[in-house]
Amino acid sequence: MNNPVLVEVTRGPLVESRHRGAIAVVDAEGAAALTVGEVDEPIFPRSAVKALQALPLVASGAADELGLGDAELALACSSHSGEPAHTEAAASMLAKAGRDEATLECGCHWPFEVKAARALAERGERPSQLHNNCSGKHAGFVCLACASKVDPAGYVAPDHPVQETVRAALEEVTGATLTEDRRGVDGCSIPTYAMPLTCLAYGFARFGAGAHLSADYARAATRIRKAVAANPFMVAGTGRFDTRLMEGLGPRVFLKTGAEGVYCAALPELGLGVALKCEDGATRAAEAMMAAVIRRFLDLDERERTLLDGFAASPVKNWNKHDVGEIRTVGPLSA
């Protein structure tokens, strides 16, 4: 890749690290509002597309049939921190489908949130599949399978009816062709398909505007955005970037992180979609990049601008909590 430096990390008077990246901002007609770097290079979006993967759950009627609430729909789009509210919602989704955590095929890991992990250990317990940051998405897949009268066993396989439906949804919304030669396996074992940032941004523009989608998908996109706007904690968790920005900006922004420095967002009032990747996979840089992009396009009040400025240029602190440097956007993303 030949991407520009978009984020610098300083220590004292010197630049200690540099992060290169690419950004695409596209409207629902496919016209580019901003392109930086190699936006046509295929990348794996990973968890950034969970909201698009949740469209069939709502559009098919499965969410209504099983009585899923807004908090549960938000969790289906999440990379959550494994806090009690997250695990309880995932368990509730499974129960409504007549299943339990043993049905999940996402694997186990300790909660991301330190207090939740410590509380689990202090009780002498081990993490379960419910604590996996993708358990909400997987619970959604199980719900879709059960409501469709399909055996959920093996639902992570590319040829399972659930994954075939999800792949078709991604193709329809992004306009990308998702072929086997661009397929990998995500951390939670489902297929992940590489596609250009321009396609991802286009998909999120359509998701945010409800434009050029089937009637069922347009209604599903609106419902998912509203569910997430009402429950931003469910999408990430305590202190997380996604949660803090959506709490601060409300329905003006839908955004979602993906692994390895990927972020996607919809700016519904502007009809724009955003997709970006920090080339070296650094989350700190991807967050700064996304904050700078949102700051560039949205008309912000003082409180909102202060929130975004705090991410686009954030302090580096040492263990004594002293400011020793700065993470800042540069080049095309300069304030």
C-alpha positions, 0 to 999 in steps of 0.5 A: 500500500502507498497510503499517507501518514494520517496520525502521528504520536509524539513524545516530548518535542519529537514524533515517535510513531506514524500511522498511515491509512486510507479513507473513503467517504461516499454518498448513497449515489456512489459519489465520493465526498472524500478519498484519501489513500488507496481506497480501492484496495480490498480490505477485510472489514471484520466486525465493522459490518455487523449492522449490515450482517444484522439486516436479514434478522430484522428484514426477514421478520425473525426479530419480530417473531421472537420478540427481540427488543431494541437493546437486543438488536443493538447487541446483534451489531456489537463488539461488546465488552462482556459486561453483565448487561451484554451477557444477559442480553445475549442469553435473553436472545438465545432463550427467545429462540429456545436455545442457550449459550451451548449453541454459540460457535464464537469461542470464549475469551475474557471480557474486555472490560477490566472490572467485568473480567476481575469480577468473574475471576473473583467468583472463581468463574471462567468466561463463556461464549456469552462473554465473547465480544461477538456473542450478540451477533452470533445470537442474532445468527442463531435467532435467524436460523431458528425463526427460519426453521433451519438447524443452527448447528454449523451456522458459522460455515460459509455454506450454511443458509444463515451465512449465505443469507448474510453474504447476499445482504452484504453484496446487495448493500455494498455492491461488492462481489464477495467471492471465495478467493476474497474470503477469510475466517474472522476471529469469531469463526464466521466468514469475512470477505475483503472488499474496497473501502469505497464499497463499504462506504457506499454500503453505509451511506445506503444503510444510513439514508435507506436509499437504493435498498429493498423496502424490507432492508430500508425498514430494517436499516432504520430500525437497527439505527434507532435501536443502536441510537437508543442503546449505544452502550450495548454496541461497545461498553464502558468508556469505549469510543463507539459508545461515547461518540454515539452517546454524544452525537445521538442518531446523527452518527452510526459507527462501528469498529472492526479489528485491525484498524477498520472503522465504518460509519453512517452520517444519516442527515448528510446521506454519507457513509465512511470507511477507513483503515489504519494500515498497521491495524492500530485502533488508537489511530483509527479512532483518531481518523474517524473522529477527524472525519466526523468533525470535518463533515458534521455541523457541530455545536461546541460540546460535540466539537469538544468531544471529537477534538478530544479523540482527534488530538488526545494526550499520551499519558505515563503511569503517573498520569502525566501528559508526555505526548499526543496522538494527533491527526495530520495531513489531510485530516489536520484540523 
